[in-house]
Amino acid sequence: TLTLSLYFDFLVLFTFIFTIFQVNTNQIHKWAHQSQPNIFAQKLMKFKIILSPQEHSKHHSGDINSHYCITTG
């Protein structure tokens, strides 16, 4: 998808950002389970760019049918 969008110059920025998040989904989920993720992850969580432990904990407490997105919550 990224290669095609670059070739055709179509939605390049969106596709690039989507690809970055998609590739790092497991790492973002891991950070959401850590008590002290690195400073870079903490900043992204602070600005609600990636999933924070507080948001992800809602998934683990009670209703598992909500807050289940492991990238952005």
Phi, psi and omega in degrees: 000314180298317180297316180296317181293325176292319180296317183266001180054046184238118179054041186300309183298313179301312182295321179296312180296316178301316181296317179301314180292319182297316181294329184259014183304314181295323179293319179298318178296320178299315178300324181293341178263352181272145178284330179224078176292168181296166186298324178299313179296320179299319179295316179297323178291319181301320181269012176058036176274324175234170183295131178261158177302324180296316179291317183291331179296335177297328179291325184273358181240097176091252188286101181281000179267014176223159178054045184256356178291121186272007177251308185240352180084000000 
